[in-house]
Amino acid sequence: MRYLTAGESHGKQLTAIVEGMPSHLPLRVDNINQSLIRRQGGYGRGKRMQIEKDLVNITSGVRHGYTLGSPITLVIENDDFKHWQDIMGEEPLPENEKIRRTVTRPRPGHADLNGGIKYGHRDMRNVLERSSARETAARVAAGSVAKSLLHELGIDVIGYVKEIAGIRSEEKDTLSFQERAEISEQSPVRTLDEDAGNEMMSAIDAAKKEGDSIGGVVEVFVEGMPPGVGSYVQYDRKLDSRIAGSVVSINAFKGVEFGIGFEAARRNGSDVHDEIDWSEDTGYFRKTNRLGGFEGGMTTGMPIVVKGVMKPIPTLYKPLQSVDIDSKEPFQASIERSDSCAVPAASVVMEHVVAFELAKALTEQFPADHFPRMKKIVDDYREEAREF
């Protein structure tokens, strides 16, 4: 199971092609659109989200509400392309017009300069359009397909905000999955702590007023994963490692931790590892979940808890200094977008990126050509694990 995305920030459309989904899986456009709408929301978002109304068009791989087993193509049109056709169109431009539109000033914190050096682009527009976080809309669409698979297998995934600008939500370990989903959906900053949420919004307002940006920490909570998914036998089959890689592949994400994460370095082993217990109803379980649902690169059957660190958005209204690649003269970086904080939206992106890795691992471990057959095998495996 894999996916590819294509498209530029101000191009005609974003496209995701998902391959490896089993046949006969229920899949609804409305579910994907709901995920895309959630990504566009959140306190601190800029004007671009008022321009684009992200809706998906499924152009292959689904018939009459069910997957076919063939590649699924998801298309999200960019409504704003009509204003960018001269800049982003595929037809050649006259040389004088091409020079006039060339972007030679790389922005600090972006892919502009590194990408220009790598691909030989003297026009930074060729880099910034594809490296833009706009691409995450396609990744959310692909992740929503994965979430449909997980949900049908009794596995649910939700993302929410833990921290913005040093303001931390109180731990809510006793909340059920449903409570986490409902509370975060009602919060403008997608947090589980209303008091912290109000402080976060004030911090976002202050950053916007100052022409600055702020980052934070998001958490993804997964319930229902069976134990033993992933593997300890090779480094590249460890599922927590693959999830970590997928999280830091999200624009502006710079760190990942599972469970108590880096806090484990400050504790004794007796206060880190999760003791094992057993009951006739549930089988094996852990008395605590400090390791976030993973041991030895495999799921334990406990809820998966993974956090991601998002840096502040690097495009600021009080721009940082850079150097023009043609004149080599210093300048103040230009502004391409205006979000002061995208952490709430990033929690939705991370939710869907993690979901895809979980679904991918399940399709690798269990026969996954035909969904009803896959579901039966996964259910049987759960029972075997309970009785082990």
TAFEN-V476963 format. One record per residue. N is the residue number from 0. RES is the residue in three letters. NEAR is the number of other ideal C-beta (glycine too) atoms within 10 Angstrom. Layout:
BEGIN
{{N/RES/NEAR} {N/RES/NEAR}}
END
This chain:
BEGIN
{{0/MET/19} {1/ARG/12} {2/TYR/22} {3/LEU/12} {4/THR/19} {5/ALA/14} {6/GLY/22} {7/GLU/21} {8/SER/22} {9/HIS/20} {10/GLY/22} {11/LYS/17} {12/GLN/14} {13/LEU/24} {14/THR/19} {15/ALA/26} {16/ILE/19} {17/VAL/25} {18/GLU/14} {19/GLY/16} {20/MET/26} {21/PRO/23} {22/SER/17} {23/HIS/15} {24/LEU/24} {25/PRO/14} {26/LEU/20} {27/ARG/14} {28/VAL/15} {29/ASP/8} {30/ASN/15} {31/ILE/26} {32/ASN/17} {33/GLN/12} {34/SER/25} {35/LEU/22} {36/ILE/14} {37/ARG/22} {38/ARG/27} {39/GLN/17} {40/GLY/14} {41/GLY/23} {42/TYR/21} {43/GLY/24} {44/ARG/20} {45/GLY/16} {46/LYS/9} {47/ARG/17} {48/MET/17} {49/GLN/9} {50/ILE/11} {51/GLU/17} {52/LYS/13} {53/ASP/22} {54/LEU/14} {55/VAL/25} {56/ASN/13} {57/ILE/18} {58/THR/12} {59/SER/14} {60/GLY/20} {61/VAL/21} {62/ARG/10} {63/HIS/5} {64/GLY/10} {65/TYR/14} {66/THR/22} {67/LEU/17} {68/GLY/18} {69/SER/13} {70/PRO/15} {71/ILE/24} {72/THR/17} {73/LEU/28} {74/VAL/20} {75/ILE/25} {76/GLU/18} {77/ASN/22} {78/ASP/12} {79/ASP/14} {80/PHE/17} {81/LYS/8} {82/HIS/12} {83/TRP/16} {84/GLN/13} {85/ASP/10} {86/ILE/14} {87/MET/17} {88/GLY/12} {89/GLU/7} {90/GLU/6} {91/PRO/8} {92/LEU/13} {93/PRO/8} {94/GLU/8} {95/ASN/7} {96/GLU/11} {97/LYS/11} {98/ILE/12} {99/ARG/9} {100/ARG/11} {101/THR/15} {102/VAL/21} {103/THR/17} {104/ARG/20} {105/PRO/23} {106/ARG/21} {107/PRO/15} {108/GLY/17} {109/HIS/22} {110/ALA/17} {111/ASP/26} {112/LEU/17} {113/ASN/12} {114/GLY/18} {115/GLY/20} {116/ILE/12} {117/LYS/10} {118/TYR/10} {119/GLY/8} {120/HIS/17} {121/ARG/12} {122/ASP/15} {123/MET/24} {124/ARG/19} {125/ASN/18} {126/VAL/22} {127/LEU/24} {128/GLU/20} {129/ARG/18} {130/SER/18} {131/SER/19} {132/ALA/18} {133/ARG/22} {134/GLU/20} {135/THR/24} {136/ALA/24} {137/ALA/25} {138/ARG/24} {139/VAL/31} {140/ALA/28} {141/ALA/25} {142/GLY/32} {143/SER/28} {144/VAL/29} {145/ALA/25} {146/LYS/25} {147/SER/21} {148/LEU/27} {149/LEU/20} {150/HIS/15} {151/GLU/17} {152/LEU/22} {153/GLY/14} {154/ILE/21} {155/ASP/19} {156/VAL/26} {157/ILE/23} {158/GLY/27} {159/TYR/26} {160/VAL/31} {161/LYS/23} {162/GLU/20} {163/ILE/30} {164/ALA/20} {165/GLY/12} {166/ILE/22} {167/ARG/17} {168/SER/25} {169/GLU/11} {170/GLU/10} {171/LYS/16} {172/ASP/9} {173/THR/6} {174/LEU/15} {175/SER/9} {176/PHE/15} {177/GLN/11} {178/GLU/12} {179/ARG/19} {180/ALA/17} {181/GLU/14} {182/ILE/19} {183/SER/26} {184/GLU/12} {185/GLN/10} {186/SER/23} {187/PRO/15} {188/VAL/27} {189/ARG/28} {190/THR/33} {191/LEU/22} {192/ASP/21} {193/GLU/11} {194/ASP/11} {195/ALA/20} {196/GLY/24} {197/ASN/15} {198/GLU/18} {199/MET/31} {200/MET/20} {201/SER/12} {202/ALA/20} {203/ILE/26} {204/ASP/14} {205/ALA/13} {206/ALA/21} {207/LYS/18} {208/LYS/10} {209/GLU/13} {210/GLY/13} {211/ASP/16} {212/SER/25} {213/ILE/24} {214/GLY/20} {215/GLY/29} {216/VAL/21} {217/VAL/29} {218/GLU/25} {219/VAL/25} {220/PHE/24} {221/VAL/25} {222/GLU/17} {223/GLY/17} {224/MET/26} {225/PRO/22} {226/PRO/20} {227/GLY/17} {228/VAL/23} {229/GLY/25} {230/SER/17} {231/TYR/12} {232/VAL/9} {233/GLN/8} {234/TYR/9} {235/ASP/9} {236/ARG/16} {237/LYS/18} {238/LEU/25} {239/ASP/23} {240/SER/15} {241/ARG/17} {242/ILE/25} {243/ALA/18} {244/GLY/12} {245/SER/22} {246/VAL/25} {247/VAL/13} {248/SER/10} {249/ILE/20} {250/ASN/19} {251/ALA/22} {252/PHE/20} {253/LYS/12} {254/GLY/15} {255/VAL/19} {256/GLU/19} {257/PHE/19} {258/GLY/22} {259/ILE/19} {260/GLY/18} {261/PHE/9} {262/GLU/12} {263/ALA/17} {264/ALA/8} {265/ARG/9} {266/ARG/12} {267/ASN/8} {268/GLY/7} {269/SER/7} {270/ASP/12} {271/VAL/16} {272/HIS/15} {273/ASP/18} {274/GLU/9} {275/ILE/11} {276/ASP/11} {277/TRP/10} {278/SER/9} {279/GLU/7} {280/ASP/6} {281/THR/10} {282/GLY/17} {283/TYR/15} {284/PHE/17} {285/ARG/18} {286/LYS/9} {287/THR/14} {288/ASN/19} {289/ARG/18} {290/LEU/20} {291/GLY/24} {292/GLY/25} {293/PHE/24} {294/GLU/18} {295/GLY/14} {296/GLY/19} {297/MET/19} {298/THR/22} {299/THR/23} {300/GLY/21} {301/MET/24} {302/PRO/19} {303/ILE/27} {304/VAL/21} {305/VAL/26} {306/LYS/21} {307/GLY/30} {308/VAL/20} {309/MET/28} {310/LYS/15} {311/PRO/20} {312/ILE/26} {313/PRO/16} {314/THR/21} {315/LEU/21} {316/TYR/14} {317/LYS/11} {318/PRO/17} {319/LEU/12} {320/GLN/9} {321/SER/19} {322/VAL/15} {323/ASP/12} {324/ILE/18} {325/ASP/10} {326/SER/10} {327/LYS/7} {328/GLU/8} {329/PRO/9} {330/PHE/13} {331/GLN/12} {332/ALA/20} {333/SER/14} {334/ILE/13} {335/GLU/19} {336/ARG/16} {337/SER/16} {338/ASP/21} {339/SER/24} {340/CYS/31} {341/ALA/27} {342/VAL/31} {343/PRO/30} {344/ALA/26} {345/ALA/28} {346/SER/28} {347/VAL/27} {348/VAL/28} {349/MET/30} {350/GLU/27} {351/HIS/26} {352/VAL/24} {353/VAL/24} {354/ALA/30} {355/PHE/26} {356/GLU/22} {357/LEU/28} {358/ALA/26} {359/LYS/20} {360/ALA/21} {361/LEU/23} {362/THR/19} {363/GLU/15} {364/GLN/18} {365/PHE/19} {366/PRO/12} {367/ALA/23} {368/ASP/13} {369/HIS/14} {370/PHE/20} {371/PRO/12} {372/ARG/15} {373/MET/22} {374/LYS/18} {375/LYS/13} {376/ILE/14} {377/VAL/20} {378/ASP/13} {379/ASP/11} {380/TYR/16} {381/ARG/17} {382/GLU/11} {383/GLU/12} {384/ALA/14} {385/ARG/17} {386/GLU/8} {387/PHE/10}}
END
